[in-house]
């Protein structure tokens, strides 16, 4: 006999990639789930980094072309490149 109730589905963490190219984070806005992994990969000719914007709580090392930075996300965050402050992005945790 089958039940009509839906058991709570366990959310399996996923991995998401944010490319850095042409002086932009692509995508600039990304919706994810808590516990997902974010991989930033520099595909630009310039060196960049990824820094939490509000309090500078975390920052990647400088990333040359082809290098990446990986983190597990726990809350929504605005971030930017501290080397090029016009480069900004947002991760929304749903």
TORPA-4810 file (N, C-alpha, C, O; in nm, 3 decimals):
<nodes>
NODE_1_0.084_-0.117_0.000_0.000_0.000_0.000_0.089_0.124_0.000_0.187_0.131_0.074_X
NODE_2_0.055_0.221_-0.082_0.134_0.343_-0.096_0.068_0.457_-0.020_-0.054_0.467_-0.014_X
NODE_3_0.149_0.540_0.037_0.102_0.655_0.111_0.101_0.777_0.021_0.186_0.790_-0.068_X
NODE_4_0.007_0.866_0.042_0.000_0.990_-0.035_0.093_1.097_0.020_0.119_1.196_-0.048_X
NODE_5_0.143_1.079_0.140_0.230_1.181_0.198_0.369_1.172_0.135_0.415_1.064_0.098_X
NODE_6_0.432_1.286_0.123_0.567_1.291_0.068_0.668_1.294_0.181_0.665_1.385_0.263_X
NODE_7_0.756_1.196_0.186_0.861_1.205_0.288_0.951_1.323_0.253_0.969_1.357_0.136_X
NODE_8_1.008_1.384_0.356_1.097_1.496_0.330_1.215_1.447_0.247_1.279_1.347_0.279_X
NODE_9_1.241_1.521_0.139_1.352_1.484_0.054_1.480_1.544_0.111_1.485_1.661_0.147_X
NODE_10_1.581_1.460_0.118_1.711_1.509_0.163_1.774_1.585_0.047_1.780_1.534_-0.065_X
NODE_11_1.820_1.705_0.075_1.883_1.784_-0.029_2.031_1.746_-0.036_2.104_1.759_0.062_X
NODE_12_2.071_1.698_-0.151_2.210_1.658_-0.172_2.288_1.780_-0.219_2.250_1.842_-0.319_X
NODE_13_2.396_1.816_-0.150_2.474_1.933_-0.191_2.522_1.920_-0.336_2.559_1.811_-0.381_X
NODE_14_2.521_2.032_-0.406_2.565_2.037_-0.545_2.685_2.129_-0.556_2.717_2.204_-0.464_X
NODE_15_2.750_2.122_-0.669_2.863_2.209_-0.698_2.823_2.306_-0.809_2.761_2.265_-0.908_X
NODE_16_2.858_2.433_-0.793_2.825_2.538_-0.891_2.953_2.610_-0.930_3.041_2.632_-0.846_X
NODE_17_2.964_2.646_-1.058_3.082_2.716_-1.104_3.049_2.861_-1.138_2.949_2.890_-1.203_X
NODE_18_3.135_2.951_-1.092_3.126_3.092_-1.130_3.256_3.124_-1.203_3.365_3.114_-1.147_X
NODE_19_3.243_3.164_-1.329_3.360_3.199_-1.410_3.395_3.345_-1.389_3.307_3.430_-1.371_X
NODE_20_3.522_3.373_-1.391_3.571_3.510_-1.387_3.631_3.535_-1.525_3.734_3.479_-1.560_X
NODE_21_3.564_3.621_-1.603_3.616_3.654_-1.736_3.564_3.789_-1.781_3.453_3.829_-1.745_X
NODE_22_3.644_3.857_-1.859_3.608_3.990_-1.910_3.572_4.084_-1.795_3.479_4.164_-1.806_X
NODE_23_3.649_4.074_-1.684_3.629_4.163_-1.568_3.489_4.149_-1.507_3.433_4.247_-1.458_X
NODE_24_3.432_4.027_-1.511_3.299_4.002_-1.455_3.296_3.863_-1.391_3.369_3.773_-1.430_X
NODE_25_3.208_3.850_-1.291_3.173_3.719_-1.238_3.053_3.670_-1.318_2.954_3.743_-1.332_X
NODE_26_3.061_3.549_-1.372_2.952_3.497_-1.456_2.908_3.360_-1.406_2.988_3.267_-1.412_X
NODE_27_2.786_3.343_-1.356_2.683_3.446_-1.345_2.712_3.541_-1.228_2.778_3.504_-1.132_X
NODE_28_2.662_3.662_-1.240_2.682_3.762_-1.135_2.590_3.737_-1.015_2.620_3.780_-0.904_X
NODE_29_2.480_3.667_-1.038_2.385_3.634_-0.931_2.354_3.485_-0.943_2.318_3.437_-1.051_X
NODE_30_2.366_3.413_-0.831_2.348_3.268_-0.833_2.267_3.226_-0.712_2.298_3.265_-0.600_X
NODE_31_2.162_3.146_-0.734_2.081_3.091_-0.625_2.123_2.947_-0.600_2.131_2.866_-0.693_X
NODE_32_2.150_2.915_-0.473_2.198_2.783_-0.435_2.129_2.739_-0.306_2.047_2.812_-0.250_X
NODE_33_2.163_2.619_-0.260_2.114_2.569_-0.131_2.229_2.572_-0.031_2.346_2.560_-0.068_X
NODE_34_2.194_2.587_0.095_2.295_2.584_0.202_2.373_2.453_0.192_2.313_2.347_0.176_X
NODE_35_2.504_2.461_0.203_2.588_2.342_0.195_2.641_2.313_0.056_2.725_2.225_0.040_X
NODE_36_2.592_2.385_-0.045_2.644_2.367_-0.181_2.787_2.420_-0.189_2.827_2.505_-0.109_X
NODE_37_2.862_2.370_-0.284_2.999_2.415_-0.307_3.000_2.512_-0.425_2.937_2.488_-0.528_X
NODE_38_3.072_2.620_-0.407_3.090_2.719_-0.513_3.235_2.713_-0.557_3.326_2.719_-0.475_X
NODE_39_3.258_2.701_-0.688_3.392_2.701_-0.744_3.406_2.823_-0.832_3.336_2.837_-0.933_X
NODE_40_3.495_2.912_-0.794_3.527_3.030_-0.875_3.649_2.994_-0.958_3.750_2.950_-0.903_X
NODE_41_3.642_3.011_-1.090_3.756_2.982_-1.175_3.790_3.104_-1.259_3.704_3.159_-1.328_X
NODE_42_3.915_3.145_-1.254_3.958_3.262_-1.328_3.989_3.223_-1.473_4.083_3.148_-1.499_X
NODE_43_3.909_3.274_-1.565_3.930_3.251_-1.707_3.962_3.382_-1.778_3.942_3.397_-1.898_X
NODE_44_4.014_3.477_-1.699_4.051_3.609_-1.750_4.203_3.616_-1.756_4.272_3.536_-1.693_X
NODE_45_4.255_3.709_-1.832_4.400_3.726_-1.842_4.458_3.800_-1.721_4.579_3.793_-1.697_X
NODE_46_4.375_3.869_-1.645_4.420_3.943_-1.527_4.407_3.857_-1.401_4.329_3.763_-1.398_X
NODE_47_4.484_3.891_-1.299_4.473_3.825_-1.168_4.353_3.886_-1.095_4.332_4.007_-1.098_X
NODE_48_4.273_3.801_-1.030_4.156_3.844_-0.955_4.152_3.771_-0.821_4.230_3.678_-0.798_X
NODE_49_4.061_3.812_-0.734_4.032_3.737_-0.613_3.882_3.746_-0.587_3.809_3.813_-0.660_X
NODE_50_3.838_3.677_-0.483_3.697_3.678_-0.442_3.695_3.711_-0.294_3.756_3.640_-0.213_X
NODE_51_3.627_3.819_-0.257_3.626_3.867_-0.118_3.484_3.897_-0.074_3.408_3.962_-0.147_X
NODE_52_3.446_3.851_0.045_3.316_3.884_0.102_3.311_4.035_0.118_3.404_4.095_0.171_X
NODE_53_3.201_4.097_0.072_3.198_4.243_0.060_3.173_4.319_0.191_3.242_4.417_0.218_X
NODE_54_3.079_4.275_0.271_3.034_4.356_0.385_3.140_4.370_0.495_3.175_4.482_0.533_X
NODE_55_3.192_4.258_0.545_3.287_4.263_0.657_3.424_4.205_0.623_3.512_4.199_0.708_X
NODE_56_3.441_4.163_0.497_3.568_4.100_0.453_3.594_3.973_0.534_3.709_3.942_0.566_X
NODE_57_3.487_3.901_0.568_3.497_3.781_0.652_3.584_3.673_0.589_3.646_3.594_0.661_X
NODE_58_3.589_3.667_0.457_3.674_3.570_0.389_3.721_3.627_0.256_3.659_3.718_0.200_X
NODE_59_3.830_3.573_0.208_3.885_3.616_0.079_3.968_3.503_0.022_4.035_3.429_0.095_X
NODE_60_3.964_3.489_-0.108_4.049_3.390_-0.174_4.190_3.446_-0.188_4.213_3.565_-0.166_X
NODE_61_4.282_3.361_-0.224_4.413_3.406_-0.264_4.398_3.473_-0.402_4.293_3.462_-0.464_X
NODE_62_4.502_3.540_-0.449_4.499_3.594_-0.585_4.496_3.478_-0.682_4.573_3.382_-0.669_X
NODE_63_4.408_3.487_-0.780_4.388_3.379_-0.876_4.437_3.422_-1.014_4.382_3.514_-1.073_X
NODE_64_4.541_3.355_-1.064_4.588_3.380_-1.199_4.498_3.302_-1.297_4.416_3.221_-1.254_X
NODE_65_4.514_3.327_-1.424_4.437_3.256_-1.526_4.448_3.105_-1.505_4.558_3.052_-1.492_X
NODE_66_4.333_3.037_-1.501_4.329_2.893_-1.485_4.321_2.846_-1.340_4.294_2.729_-1.315_X
NODE_67_4.345_2.934_-1.244_4.338_2.895_-1.103_4.196_2.908_-1.051_4.115_2.983_-1.107_X
NODE_68_4.166_2.835_-0.942_4.031_2.836_-0.888_4.032_2.845_-0.736_4.134_2.822_-0.671_X
NODE_69_3.916_2.879_-0.682_3.894_2.888_-0.538_3.761_2.820_-0.510_3.662_2.845_-0.579_X
NODE_70_3.758_2.734_-0.409_3.638_2.657_-0.378_3.597_2.682_-0.235_3.681_2.692_-0.146_X
NODE_71_3.466_2.693_-0.213_3.414_2.712_-0.078_3.275_2.650_-0.067_3.202_2.639_-0.166_X
NODE_72_3.239_2.610_0.055_3.104_2.562_0.085_3.027_2.682_0.138_3.074_2.751_0.228_X
NODE_73_2.910_2.705_0.082_2.831_2.825_0.116_2.730_2.792_0.225_2.665_2.688_0.222_X
NODE_74_2.719_2.882_0.324_2.624_2.860_0.433_2.518_2.969_0.442_2.412_2.948_0.501_X
NODE_75_2.547_3.087_0.383_2.449_3.195_0.388_2.465_3.284_0.266_2.568_3.282_0.199_X
NODE_76_2.362_3.362_0.239_2.367_3.455_0.126_2.481_3.554_0.146_2.511_3.594_0.259_X
NODE_77_2.542_3.593_0.035_2.658_3.681_0.046_2.675_3.766_-0.079_2.648_3.722_-0.191_X
NODE_78_2.719_3.889_-0.058_2.765_3.975_-0.166_2.917_3.966_-0.165_2.978_3.967_-0.058_X
NODE_79_2.977_3.957_-0.282_3.122_3.947_-0.290_3.173_4.035_-0.403_3.096_4.082_-0.486_X
NODE_80_3.304_4.056_-0.405_3.366_4.137_-0.508_3.512_4.098_-0.523_3.564_4.018_-0.445_X
NODE_81_3.578_4.155_-0.623_3.722_4.139_-0.640_3.787_4.260_-0.577_3.766_4.372_-0.624_X
NODE_82_3.866_4.241_-0.471_3.927_4.356_-0.404_4.035_4.422_-0.489_4.075_4.535_-0.461_X
NODE_83_4.082_4.353_-0.592_4.179_4.411_-0.685_4.112_4.500_-0.789_4.172_4.592_-0.843_X
NODE_84_3.985_4.470_-0.817_3.905_4.543_-0.916_3.764_4.561_-0.858_3.673_4.487_-0.894_X
NODE_85_3.745_4.659_-0.767_3.621_4.673_-0.691_3.493_4.690_-0.773_3.383_4.677_-0.718_X
NODE_86_3.503_4.718_-0.903_3.381_4.727_-0.985_3.324_4.589_-1.015_3.210_4.578_-1.059_X
NODE_87_3.402_4.484_-0.991_3.356_4.347_-1.015_3.281_4.298_-0.891_3.341_4.283_-0.784_X
NODE_88_3.150_4.273_-0.906_3.069_4.232_-0.792_2.980_4.115_-0.829_2.946_4.095_-0.946_X
NODE_89_2.942_4.038_-0.727_2.851_3.926_-0.747_2.771_3.901_-0.621_2.796_3.960_-0.516_X
NODE_90_2.672_3.813_-0.634_2.583_3.782_-0.521_2.548_3.632_-0.528_2.517_3.578_-0.634_X
NODE_91_2.553_3.568_-0.411_2.507_3.430_-0.397_2.390_3.432_-0.301_2.402_3.480_-0.189_X
NODE_92_2.276_3.379_-0.345_2.154_3.372_-0.264_2.133_3.229_-0.219_2.119_3.139_-0.301_X
NODE_93_2.132_3.207_-0.087_2.105_3.074_-0.032_1.956_3.063_-0.006_1.899_3.142_0.070_X
NODE_94_1.893_2.966_-0.070_1.748_2.946_-0.056_1.717_2.846_0.052_1.600_2.817_0.077_X
</nodes>
